[in-house]
């Protein structure tokens, strides 16, 4: 009997210990938040968590942080869009310290553990994609109406409200007629209102032909053929759009995915190109224009070529030239009868390979980097053709080919490097006595005199022979 009592006592003690352990485990329960739909465009996206409400177990009340009281809504739900809390948070953000910080690498989902019962304001920070703030509720009520930790995983979707669209091209030092490759990168936005969804990408071109060979890539999918629609056109500028609203789905499966659009366009004229892009998530001014859209530029170079006499100062009129690059003869179209030409395809109407310098100079527009060889085909009157020719090189090291893409206005050094000058010297033809001096007359008189004297001697000798 005594042993039986000991067993009973041991069992009761074990039960009490287990009960205490259960209580302890319950007290130590924590919440977990999982965040998805993070854009892979950012190598790192940081999430700062600030607890704006906590549970007072003694009074079974929700205690709200002072800064959030006026903006707090008791009906918060896990995927609540906390935009109305943003202003209140930003006003005090410099004085707050995040309770937790986690980082997503290349858009990977993040899981945040060890959270207390309460409400958390979550600020997502990416360098490319801008997100709306999020709110997570980590408490619930039990059967007795007590606030306790919600131990179920709380899933939130990162809500990319706006994103930084980027624009790139493969060349910034361009020639007339050159085909350029362009790339637009955007992100599929999260949209709470699926009924009024609109996601479009816009491309505005100046001095470029219509886009061709257009490819669209969404996330990790393979590129597919796509096309732009012409929205408006004004002189040398055209606006195109691509409607991608079908990527906004009810389950948000595409939200946060990277959108890449590539295409080709040809430089029209000799003024260079301007090309900008934006999407429908952009902020627009009162005129409906996007604010600070990414823009790329293409700049052409030029060469002024001068024909000098031997003194290196006197400019000679009337020379003619041909120009080649990499052994290929180039064609130009006359822009002005003063000797101004712009580079053109040989098939263009009026294209010629003969450059005339009526006033001793030619100006060639619409050139890119490389070495241009000038060959004289006709010399000014009284001068010999320079058979050696002359080379003029633009951007020898190709340092400007990509560097100019982000340059709107050339600085003085860039202008000097891209507005090249070359020259050629001709020698005067050798002077001959035939040109009207005394030399010709003297030789003529002497020749006639010798002939007369010879004739006289001949007849005198003949007469003497007859007499004898």
C-alpha positions as CSV (number, residue, x, y, z in Angstrom):
1,X,0.0,0.0,0.0
2,X,2.8,2.3,0.9
3,X,4.4,1.7,-2.5
4,X,1.2,2.3,-4.3
5,X,0.9,5.7,-2.6
6,X,4.4,6.5,-3.7
7,X,3.5,5.7,-7.3
8,X,0.3,7.8,-7.1
9,X,2.4,10.7,-5.7
10,X,5.0,10.3,-8.5
11,X,2.3,10.3,-11.2
12,X,0.6,13.4,-9.7
13,X,3.9,15.2,-9.6
14,X,4.6,14.3,-13.2
15,X,1.2,15.5,-14.3
16,X,1.8,18.8,-12.5
17,X,5.2,19.2,-14.1
18,X,3.7,18.6,-17.5
19,X,0.9,21.0,-16.9
20,X,3.4,23.6,-15.8
21,X,5.5,22.9,-18.9
22,X,2.4,23.3,-21.2
23,X,1.7,26.7,-19.5
24,X,5.3,27.7,-20.0
25,X,5.3,26.7,-23.6
26,X,2.1,28.6,-24.2
27,X,3.6,31.6,-22.5
28,X,6.6,31.4,-24.8
29,X,4.6,31.0,-28.0
30,X,5.6,33.4,-30.7
31,X,4.2,34.5,-34.1
32,X,5.7,34.1,-37.6
33,X,5.3,36.3,-40.6
34,X,6.1,35.2,-44.2
35,X,6.5,37.8,-46.9
36,X,6.2,36.8,-50.6
37,X,5.9,38.6,-54.0
38,X,9.3,40.4,-53.5
39,X,10.8,41.7,-56.7
40,X,14.0,39.9,-57.8
41,X,15.2,43.1,-59.4
42,X,16.8,44.2,-56.1
43,X,19.8,42.2,-54.9
44,X,18.6,43.1,-51.4
45,X,15.3,44.2,-50.1
46,X,15.2,45.1,-46.4
47,X,12.1,44.8,-44.2
48,X,12.0,46.8,-41.0
49,X,9.3,45.8,-38.4
50,X,8.0,48.2,-35.9
51,X,5.5,47.1,-33.2
52,X,2.7,49.6,-33.2
53,X,0.4,47.7,-30.8
54,X,1.0,45.1,-28.0
55,X,-1.1,43.0,-25.7
56,X,-1.4,43.9,-22.0
57,X,-2.1,40.5,-20.5
58,X,-3.0,41.9,-17.1
59,X,-5.9,44.0,-18.5
60,X,-6.4,42.0,-21.7
61,X,-6.2,45.1,-23.7
62,X,-4.5,46.2,-27.0
63,X,-2.1,49.0,-26.3
64,X,-1.3,51.2,-29.2
65,X,1.9,53.2,-29.7
66,X,1.3,57.0,-29.3
67,X,2.4,57.9,-32.8
68,X,-0.1,55.4,-34.4
69,X,-3.2,56.1,-32.3
70,X,-4.8,58.6,-34.7
71,X,-4.2,56.4,-37.7
72,X,-4.9,53.0,-36.1
73,X,-7.9,50.9,-37.3
74,X,-9.1,48.1,-35.0
75,X,-10.4,46.2,-38.0
76,X,-6.9,45.6,-39.4
77,X,-6.5,42.4,-41.4
78,X,-3.3,40.5,-42.3
79,X,-3.1,42.0,-45.8
80,X,-4.4,45.4,-44.9
81,X,-2.9,48.2,-47.0
82,X,-1.4,50.5,-44.4
83,X,-1.0,53.6,-46.6
84,X,-3.0,55.7,-44.1
85,X,-0.4,54.9,-41.4
86,X,2.5,56.0,-43.6
87,X,2.3,59.7,-42.9
88,X,2.1,59.1,-39.1
89,X,5.0,56.8,-39.3
90,X,7.2,59.0,-41.5
91,X,6.7,61.9,-39.0
92,X,8.4,60.0,-36.2
93,X,10.5,57.5,-38.1
94,X,13.8,59.2,-37.3
95,X,13.1,58.6,-33.6
96,X,12.1,54.9,-33.9
97,X,14.2,51.8,-33.9
98,X,13.0,48.7,-35.7
99,X,12.1,45.8,-33.5
100,X,13.3,43.4,-36.2
101,X,15.0,43.6,-39.6
102,X,15.2,40.9,-42.2
103,X,16.7,40.9,-45.7
104,X,15.4,39.2,-48.9
105,X,18.1,38.4,-51.4
106,X,17.1,38.5,-55.1
107,X,13.4,38.4,-54.3
108,X,13.5,35.3,-52.1
109,X,10.6,34.9,-49.7
110,X,11.4,35.9,-46.1
111,X,10.2,34.4,-42.8
112,X,10.2,36.4,-39.6
113,X,10.0,34.4,-36.4
114,X,9.9,35.1,-32.7
115,X,7.3,37.9,-32.8
116,X,5.1,38.9,-29.8
117,X,1.4,39.2,-29.9
118,X,0.4,42.6,-31.3
119,X,0.4,44.6,-34.5
120,X,3.5,45.3,-36.7
121,X,4.1,48.1,-39.2
122,X,6.4,46.8,-41.9
123,X,8.5,49.1,-44.1
124,X,10.0,47.5,-47.2
125,X,13.1,49.1,-48.6
126,X,14.4,48.3,-52.1
127,X,16.6,50.4,-54.4
128,X,14.6,49.6,-57.5
129,X,11.1,48.8,-56.4
130,X,9.1,51.0,-54.1
131,X,6.6,49.2,-51.8
132,X,3.5,50.2,-50.0
133,X,3.8,49.8,-46.2
134,X,2.3,46.6,-44.7
135,X,0.6,45.7,-41.4
136,X,0.6,42.3,-39.7
137,X,-1.7,41.4,-36.8
138,X,0.0,38.7,-34.7
139,X,-2.7,38.2,-32.0
140,X,-6.1,36.5,-31.8
141,X,-8.7,35.8,-29.1
142,X,-9.2,32.4,-27.4
143,X,-12.5,30.8,-26.4
144,X,-12.6,33.0,-23.3
145,X,-12.1,36.2,-25.2
146,X,-8.4,36.6,-24.1
147,X,-5.8,38.0,-26.5
148,X,-3.2,35.4,-27.3
149,X,-0.4,35.0,-29.9
150,X,-1.5,33.8,-33.3
151,X,0.8,30.9,-33.9
152,X,-0.4,30.3,-37.5
153,X,2.0,31.6,-40.1
154,X,0.8,35.0,-41.2
155,X,1.4,35.5,-45.0
156,X,1.8,38.9,-46.5
157,X,2.4,39.9,-50.1
158,X,4.8,42.7,-50.8
159,X,2.9,45.4,-52.5
160,X,5.1,47.1,-55.2
161,X,3.3,50.4,-55.6
162,X,5.8,52.0,-58.0
163,X,9.1,50.9,-59.4
164,X,12.1,52.4,-61.0
165,X,11.9,51.7,-64.7
166,X,15.4,51.5,-66.3
167,X,16.3,52.2,-69.9
168,X,19.5,51.2,-71.5
169,X,21.1,51.1,-75.0
170,X,24.1,49.5,-76.5
171,X,25.7,52.7,-77.9
172,X,25.9,56.4,-77.1
173,X,28.2,57.5,-79.9
174,X,26.2,56.8,-83.0
175,X,26.1,57.4,-86.8
176,X,23.2,58.3,-89.0
177,X,21.4,55.1,-90.0
178,X,22.9,53.0,-87.3
179,X,20.7,50.3,-85.6
180,X,20.7,50.5,-81.8
181,X,19.6,47.9,-79.3
182,X,17.4,49.2,-76.4
183,X,16.3,47.5,-73.2
184,X,13.5,48.5,-70.8
185,X,13.2,46.9,-67.4
186,X,10.1,47.2,-65.2
187,X,8.3,45.2,-62.5
188,X,4.8,43.8,-62.5
189,X,3.1,45.9,-59.7
190,X,0.8,44.6,-57.0
191,X,-2.7,46.0,-57.5
192,X,-5.3,45.7,-54.8
193,X,-8.1,46.8,-57.1
194,X,-8.1,44.1,-59.9
195,X,-11.2,45.6,-61.5
196,X,-9.5,48.8,-62.6
197,X,-6.1,47.2,-63.4
198,X,-3.9,48.9,-65.8
199,X,-0.2,48.1,-66.4
200,X,1.4,49.7,-69.5
201,X,4.9,50.3,-70.5
202,X,5.6,53.4,-72.5
203,X,8.5,54.3,-74.8
204,X,9.1,57.8,-76.3
205,X,11.6,58.1,-79.2
206,X,13.1,61.1,-80.8
207,X,15.1,60.7,-84.1
208,X,14.5,57.0,-84.1
209,X,12.6,54.6,-86.4
210,X,9.7,52.5,-85.1
211,X,10.7,49.6,-82.8
212,X,11.5,46.3,-84.5
213,X,12.5,42.8,-83.3
214,X,10.6,43.4,-80.0
215,X,11.0,40.7,-77.3
216,X,9.2,40.4,-73.9
217,X,10.5,38.5,-70.9
218,X,8.5,38.1,-67.7
219,X,10.3,36.6,-64.7
220,X,12.2,33.5,-65.6
221,X,10.1,32.7,-68.6
222,X,11.6,32.5,-72.1
223,X,11.4,35.6,-74.2
224,X,8.4,35.9,-76.5
225,X,7.7,38.1,-79.5
226,X,5.9,41.3,-78.7
227,X,5.0,44.6,-80.3
228,X,4.4,48.3,-79.4
229,X,1.4,50.3,-80.3
230,X,1.8,53.8,-81.7
231,X,0.1,56.3,-79.3
232,X,1.0,59.6,-80.9
233,X,3.5,61.1,-83.3
234,X,4.8,64.7,-83.7
235,X,7.5,65.5,-86.2
236,X,10.5,63.5,-85.2
237,X,9.1,62.2,-81.9
238,X,6.8,59.2,-81.4
239,X,5.2,57.7,-78.3
240,X,4.6,53.9,-78.1
241,X,3.0,51.7,-75.5
242,X,2.8,48.0,-74.6
243,X,-0.3,46.9,-72.7
244,X,0.7,44.3,-70.0
245,X,-2.5,44.5,-67.9
246,X,-3.0,40.8,-68.5
247,X,-0.1,40.2,-66.0
248,X,-2.3,41.6,-63.2
249,X,-4.1,38.5,-61.9
250,X,-6.4,37.7,-59.0
251,X,-3.9,35.5,-57.4
252,X,-1.0,38.0,-57.9
253,X,1.2,35.2,-59.3
254,X,3.1,37.8,-61.4
255,X,3.4,40.6,-58.9
256,X,7.0,41.4,-58.3
257,X,8.3,39.7,-61.4
258,X,10.8,41.5,-63.6
259,X,9.6,42.6,-67.0
260,X,12.3,43.1,-69.7
261,X,11.5,44.5,-73.1
262,X,14.2,44.6,-75.8
263,X,14.0,46.0,-79.3
264,X,15.9,47.7,-82.1
265,X,15.5,51.1,-83.7
266,X,17.5,53.0,-86.3
267,X,19.0,56.5,-85.9
268,X,17.2,58.9,-88.2
269,X,19.2,62.0,-89.2
270,X,22.4,63.5,-87.8
271,X,21.1,65.1,-84.6
272,X,21.5,61.9,-82.5
273,X,18.6,60.3,-80.5
274,X,16.7,60.8,-77.3
275,X,14.8,57.8,-75.9
276,X,12.9,57.5,-72.6
277,X,10.7,55.0,-70.9
278,X,8.2,54.8,-68.1
279,X,5.2,52.7,-67.0
280,X,1.7,53.3,-65.6
281,X,2.9,53.2,-62.0
282,X,4.9,56.4,-62.5
283,X,4.0,59.8,-60.9
284,X,2.8,62.3,-63.5
285,X,2.8,66.1,-63.4
286,X,-0.2,68.3,-64.1
287,X,0.4,68.0,-67.8
288,X,0.2,64.3,-67.7
289,X,4.0,63.8,-68.3
290,X,6.0,61.3,-66.3
291,X,8.2,62.8,-63.6
292,X,11.9,62.0,-64.1
293,X,11.6,59.1,-66.5
294,X,14.9,57.2,-67.3
295,X,16.3,58.6,-70.5
296,X,19.2,57.5,-72.8
297,X,20.9,59.6,-75.5
298,X,22.9,59.0,-78.6
299,X,25.3,61.6,-79.9
300,X,26.9,61.8,-83.4
301,X,30.4,63.1,-84.1
302,X,31.6,65.2,-87.1
303,X,34.7,66.1,-89.1
304,X,35.7,69.4,-90.6
305,X,38.2,68.7,-93.4
306,X,40.3,71.6,-94.9
307,X,42.4,71.8,-98.0
308,X,45.6,74.0,-97.6
309,X,48.3,75.2,-99.9
310,X,52.0,74.5,-99.1
311,X,52.1,77.4,-96.7
312,X,49.6,75.7,-94.4
313,X,47.5,78.9,-94.2
314,X,46.0,79.5,-97.7
315,X,42.8,77.5,-98.2
316,X,42.4,76.1,-101.6
317,X,39.0,75.9,-103.3
318,X,37.7,73.2,-105.6
319,X,39.2,70.0,-104.3
320,X,37.2,66.8,-104.3
321,X,37.5,63.8,-102.0
322,X,36.3,60.3,-101.2
323,X,36.1,59.0,-97.6
324,X,36.5,55.4,-96.5
325,X,36.3,53.6,-93.2
326,X,37.7,50.1,-92.6
327,X,38.4,49.9,-96.4
328,X,34.8,50.6,-97.3
329,X,33.9,53.7,-99.3
330,X,31.3,55.9,-97.5
331,X,28.3,57.7,-99.1
332,X,27.0,61.1,-98.1
333,X,24.0,63.3,-98.9
334,X,24.6,67.0,-99.6
335,X,23.1,69.2,-96.9
336,X,24.4,72.5,-98.1
337,X,26.2,73.6,-101.2
338,X,28.8,75.1,-98.9
339,X,30.3,71.7,-98.5
340,X,28.2,70.2,-95.7
341,X,27.3,66.5,-96.0
342,X,25.7,63.9,-93.8
343,X,26.4,60.2,-93.8
344,X,23.9,58.1,-95.6
345,X,23.3,54.6,-97.0
346,X,24.4,54.2,-100.6
347,X,20.8,53.4,-101.6
348,X,19.4,56.8,-100.4
349,X,18.4,59.1,-103.1
350,X,21.1,61.6,-103.9
351,X,23.8,59.7,-102.0
352,X,27.3,60.3,-103.4
353,X,30.8,59.2,-102.6
354,X,32.3,62.3,-104.1
355,X,32.7,65.2,-101.7
356,X,33.3,68.7,-103.2
357,X,34.9,71.5,-101.3
358,X,33.9,74.7,-103.2
359,X,35.3,76.9,-100.5
360,X,38.1,74.7,-99.4
361,X,36.3,72.8,-96.6
362,X,33.8,69.9,-96.1
363,X,31.9,69.2,-93.0
364,X,30.8,65.6,-92.5
365,X,27.9,65.0,-90.0
366,X,26.4,61.9,-88.4
367,X,29.7,60.0,-87.8
368,X,30.5,57.5,-85.0
369,X,33.9,56.2,-83.7
370,X,36.6,55.0,-86.0
371,X,39.3,56.1,-88.4
372,X,38.2,57.9,-91.6
373,X,40.6,58.0,-94.6
374,X,40.3,61.0,-96.9
375,X,41.5,60.4,-100.5
376,X,41.8,63.4,-102.9
377,X,40.3,62.6,-106.3
378,X,40.6,66.1,-107.8
379,X,43.1,68.8,-106.8
380,X,42.5,72.6,-107.1
381,X,43.6,74.1,-110.4
382,X,47.4,74.5,-110.5
383,X,48.0,71.9,-107.7
384,X,48.9,68.3,-107.7
385,X,46.8,65.6,-106.1
386,X,47.9,64.5,-102.6
387,X,48.3,60.7,-103.3
388,X,49.0,59.7,-99.7
389,X,45.6,60.7,-98.3
390,X,44.9,61.7,-94.6
391,X,43.4,59.8,-91.7
392,X,41.2,61.4,-89.1
393,X,40.3,59.3,-86.0
394,X,37.2,59.8,-83.7
395,X,37.3,58.3,-80.2
396,X,40.4,56.1,-80.8
397,X,39.9,54.1,-77.6
398,X,36.1,53.8,-77.9
399,X,35.8,55.5,-74.4
400,X,32.6,57.3,-75.5
401,X,30.7,54.5,-77.1
402,X,28.8,53.7,-73.9
403,X,29.8,56.7,-71.7
404,X,27.6,59.1,-73.6
405,X,24.3,57.2,-73.1
406,X,23.5,59.1,-69.9
407,X,24.8,62.5,-71.2
408,X,22.2,65.0,-72.3
409,X,24.6,67.8,-73.2
410,X,28.2,67.4,-74.3
411,X,30.7,69.2,-72.2
412,X,33.6,71.2,-73.7
413,X,36.0,68.3,-73.7
414,X,33.5,65.9,-75.2
415,X,32.8,68.4,-78.0
416,X,36.5,68.8,-78.7
417,X,36.9,65.0,-78.9
418,X,33.9,64.5,-81.1
419,X,34.1,67.5,-83.4
420,X,37.3,66.6,-85.1
421,X,39.3,68.6,-87.6
422,X,41.6,67.3,-90.4
423,X,43.5,68.9,-93.2
424,X,45.5,68.1,-96.3
425,X,48.3,70.0,-98.0
426,X,48.7,70.2,-101.8
427,X,51.9,71.1,-103.7
428,X,51.9,73.5,-106.6
429,X,52.5,72.1,-110.1
430,X,56.1,72.8,-111.5
431,X,56.3,76.2,-113.4
432,X,57.2,75.8,-117.1
433,X,58.7,78.5,-119.4
434,X,55.6,78.0,-121.6
435,X,53.6,80.1,-119.2
436,X,54.3,83.4,-121.0
437,X,57.6,84.8,-119.8
438,X,60.6,86.0,-121.9
439,X,62.2,82.5,-122.0
440,X,59.9,81.2,-124.8
441,X,60.5,84.3,-127.0
442,X,64.2,84.1,-126.7
443,X,64.4,80.5,-127.7
444,X,62.0,81.1,-130.6
445,X,64.1,84.1,-131.9
446,X,67.3,82.2,-131.6
447,X,65.8,79.2,-133.4
448,X,64.6,81.3,-136.3
449,X,67.9,83.2,-136.5
450,X,69.8,79.9,-136.7
451,X,67.5,78.6,-139.4
452,X,67.9,81.9,-141.5
453,X,71.7,81.7,-141.1
454,X,71.8,78.1,-142.1
455,X,69.7,78.9,-145.2
456,X,72.0,81.8,-146.1
457,X,75.1,79.7,-145.8
458,X,73.5,77.0,-147.9
459,X,72.6,79.2,-150.8
460,X,75.9,81.1,-150.7
461,X,77.8,77.9,-150.9
462,X,75.7,76.7,-153.8
463,X,76.2,79.9,-155.7
464,X,79.9,79.8,-155.3
465,X,80.0,76.3,-156.6
466,X,78.1,77.3,-159.8
467,X,80.6,80.1,-160.6
468,X,83.5,77.8,-160.4
